[in-house]
Amino acid sequence: LTRDDDTDEWVEVNLSLAHLYTLQYRQSGEAKSAEQALEIYGHVLEGLSCQSAPLIWAFTHYEMANLQVELLNADGDERRRAEAISNYHAALEVYSEHLFPYQYVAVKIKLGDQYLGQESGDRGESIELAIQAYESVREEIMKIPDLIPESHLYIRLGDAYTQRLKGERINNVFLALAYFKQSLALSLESSDQEVIWDLERKIEKLQSEYQKIQ
């Protein structure tokens, strides 16, 4: 079976094969399986375009990005982060806020996570991009409670403002405190004790800093 014989069937078979390699990687931890999956995803994208098959095109980019993040977490190769960010952005060309709200929010949060963890390049710009990604779904997250808890988004925002380089430090600390306190209020309702303790430590540390710089 080749792409020229039946493009739709060829794409379906290759996506299934890439999925099997991905599962194999997650079970065995062998990077070779993940690399094979990424290679197959790349071949699939060579035969598609955003215009010809938008949903498959976006899905493939999204799956590639997720796998690249898993590999990054395993081997620490920062080049994978750049590739994941590029693929998440490609997926967002299809996953619009209005047509695909669930996918849009999921990609934006994952994109923010990668920008926040990015140490190479312009660190200040990366943090700003993370904040923009998180802020863009702050209203939407409440409509999709099964994606991630609202409190977890506020933790991400608090972490981002804690690390922010742009603007006055006192304002960044104030915003970080506000988000951590919002998250704490929601976490107290769910009785997530581990998250509560972590938030209390972060709030105590920032409050001490805030008092010093006032």
C-alpha positions as CSV (number, residue, x, y, z in Angstrom):
1,L,0.0,0.0,0.0
2,T,1.4,3.4,-1.1
3,R,0.2,6.9,-0.8
4,D,-0.5,6.9,-4.6
5,D,-2.8,3.8,-4.3
6,D,-5.2,5.2,-1.8
7,T,-4.2,8.3,0.2
8,D,-6.9,8.0,2.8
9,E,-6.2,4.4,3.6
10,W,-2.5,5.0,3.5
11,V,-2.9,7.8,6.1
12,E,-5.2,5.7,8.3
13,V,-2.7,2.8,8.3
14,N,0.3,5.0,9.1
15,L,-1.5,6.8,11.9
16,S,-2.4,3.5,13.4
17,L,1.2,2.3,13.1
18,A,2.5,5.5,14.7
19,H,0.0,5.0,17.5
20,L,1.2,1.4,18.1
21,Y,4.8,2.6,18.2
22,T,3.8,5.3,20.7
23,L,2.1,2.7,22.9
24,Q,5.2,0.5,22.7
25,Y,7.4,3.4,23.8
26,R,5.1,4.2,26.7
27,Q,5.2,0.6,27.8
28,S,8.9,-0.1,27.2
29,G,10.5,3.3,27.6
30,E,12.7,2.7,24.5
31,A,13.2,5.9,22.7
32,K,13.6,4.1,19.4
33,S,9.9,3.3,19.3
34,A,9.1,7.0,19.9
35,E,11.4,8.1,17.2
36,Q,9.8,5.6,14.8
37,A,6.4,7.0,15.6
38,L,7.6,10.6,15.0
39,E,9.1,9.5,11.7
40,I,5.8,8.0,10.6
41,Y,3.9,11.1,11.7
42,G,6.2,13.1,9.6
43,H,5.6,11.0,6.6
44,V,1.8,11.4,7.1
45,L,2.2,15.2,7.2
46,E,4.2,15.1,3.9
47,G,1.0,13.9,2.2
48,L,-1.4,16.3,3.8
49,S,-2.0,20.0,4.2
50,C,-4.0,22.1,6.6
51,Q,-6.4,22.8,3.7
52,S,-6.8,19.3,2.4
53,A,-7.3,17.4,5.7
54,P,-7.4,20.0,8.5
55,L,-8.5,17.6,11.3
56,I,-6.0,14.9,10.6
57,W,-3.3,17.5,10.0
58,A,-4.0,19.1,13.4
59,F,-4.3,15.8,15.2
60,T,-1.0,14.6,13.8
61,H,0.8,17.8,14.9
62,Y,-0.8,17.5,18.3
63,E,0.3,13.8,18.8
64,M,3.8,14.6,17.6
65,A,4.0,17.5,20.1
66,N,2.8,15.3,23.0
67,L,5.4,12.6,22.1
68,Q,8.2,15.1,21.8
69,V,7.3,16.5,25.3
70,E,7.5,12.9,26.7
71,L,10.9,12.4,25.1
72,L,12.0,15.8,26.5
73,N,11.0,14.8,30.0
74,A,12.9,11.5,29.6
75,D,16.2,12.7,28.0
76,G,16.2,16.5,28.6
77,D,17.1,17.3,25.0
78,E,15.8,20.9,24.7
79,R,15.6,20.6,20.9
80,R,12.5,18.5,21.5
81,R,10.9,21.4,23.3
82,A,11.3,23.7,20.3
83,E,9.8,21.0,18.0
84,A,6.9,20.5,20.4
85,I,6.2,24.2,20.5
86,S,6.2,24.3,16.7
87,N,3.8,21.4,16.5
88,Y,1.4,22.8,19.1
89,H,1.3,26.1,17.1
90,A,0.5,24.2,13.9
91,A,-2.4,22.4,15.7
92,L,-3.8,25.7,16.8
93,E,-4.2,26.7,13.1
94,V,-7.1,24.3,13.1
95,Y,-8.1,24.0,16.8
96,S,-9.8,27.4,17.1
97,E,-11.4,28.7,20.3
98,H,-14.9,28.7,18.9
99,L,-14.9,25.5,16.8
100,F,-12.8,23.2,19.0
101,P,-12.8,24.7,22.5
102,Y,-11.7,21.6,24.3
103,Q,-8.7,21.0,22.0
104,Y,-7.9,24.8,21.9
105,V,-7.7,24.9,25.7
106,A,-5.7,21.7,26.0
107,V,-3.1,22.9,23.4
108,K,-2.8,26.4,24.9
109,I,-2.1,25.0,28.4
110,K,0.5,22.6,27.0
111,L,2.0,25.4,25.0
112,G,2.2,27.6,28.1
113,D,3.9,24.7,30.0
114,Q,6.6,24.4,27.3
115,Y,7.2,28.1,27.2
116,L,7.4,28.3,31.0
117,G,10.0,25.5,31.1
118,Q,12.1,26.9,28.2
119,E,15.5,28.0,29.5
120,S,17.2,28.6,26.2
121,G,16.8,31.8,24.2
122,D,15.1,34.9,25.6
123,R,13.8,33.7,29.0
124,G,11.8,36.9,29.5
125,E,10.0,36.4,26.2
126,S,9.3,32.8,26.9
127,I,7.6,33.7,30.3
128,E,5.5,36.3,28.5
129,L,4.4,33.8,26.0
130,A,3.5,31.3,28.7
131,I,1.5,34.0,30.5
132,Q,-0.3,34.9,27.3
133,A,-1.2,31.2,26.6
134,Y,-2.5,30.7,30.1
135,E,-4.4,34.0,30.2
136,S,-6.1,33.2,26.9
137,V,-7.9,30.3,28.4
138,R,-8.7,31.7,31.9
139,E,-12.3,32.2,31.0
140,E,-12.7,29.0,28.9
141,I,-11.3,26.6,31.5
142,M,-14.4,27.1,33.7
143,K,-16.5,25.7,30.8
144,I,-14.4,22.6,30.5
145,P,-14.0,21.3,34.1
146,D,-12.9,17.8,33.1
147,L,-9.8,19.0,31.3
148,I,-7.8,20.2,34.3
149,P,-9.0,21.8,37.5
150,E,-9.4,25.5,37.4
151,S,-7.1,25.7,40.4
152,H,-4.2,24.1,38.4
153,L,-4.4,26.9,35.8
154,Y,-4.1,29.5,38.6
155,I,-1.0,27.7,39.9
156,R,0.5,27.9,36.5
157,L,-0.2,31.6,36.3
158,G,1.1,32.2,39.8
159,D,4.3,30.3,38.9
160,A,4.7,32.3,35.7
161,Y,4.2,35.7,37.4
162,T,6.6,34.6,40.1
163,Q,9.3,34.1,37.4
164,R,8.3,37.1,35.3
165,L,11.2,39.4,34.3
166,K,9.1,42.1,32.7
167,G,7.5,44.9,34.7
168,E,8.0,45.9,38.3
169,R,8.7,43.1,40.7
170,I,6.1,44.3,43.2
171,N,3.3,44.0,40.6
172,N,4.4,40.6,39.5
173,V,4.5,39.3,43.1
174,F,1.1,40.8,43.8
175,L,-0.4,39.0,40.7
176,A,1.3,35.8,41.6
177,L,-0.1,36.0,45.2
178,A,-3.6,36.7,43.8
179,Y,-3.5,33.6,41.6
180,F,-2.1,31.4,44.3
181,K,-4.8,32.5,46.7
182,Q,-7.5,31.9,44.1
183,S,-6.1,28.4,43.6
184,L,-5.9,27.8,47.4
185,A,-9.5,28.7,47.8
186,L,-10.5,26.2,45.2
187,S,-8.2,23.6,46.5
188,L,-9.6,23.9,50.0
189,E,-13.0,23.0,48.6
190,S,-11.5,19.8,47.0
191,S,-9.4,18.9,50.0
192,D,-6.3,18.3,47.9
193,Q,-3.9,18.3,50.8
194,E,-0.7,18.0,48.9
195,V,-1.6,20.9,46.6
196,I,-2.8,23.0,49.6
197,W,0.5,22.6,51.5
198,D,2.5,23.5,48.4
199,L,0.3,26.6,47.8
200,E,0.6,27.7,51.4
201,R,4.4,27.5,51.2
202,K,4.4,29.6,48.0
203,I,2.1,32.2,49.4
204,E,4.1,32.5,52.6
205,K,7.3,33.0,50.7
206,L,5.8,35.6,48.4
207,Q,4.1,37.4,51.2
208,S,7.4,37.8,52.9
209,E,9.0,39.1,49.7
210,Y,6.1,41.5,49.1
211,Q,6.4,43.0,52.6
212,K,10.1,43.6,52.0
213,I,9.7,45.4,48.6
214,Q,6.7,47.5,49.5
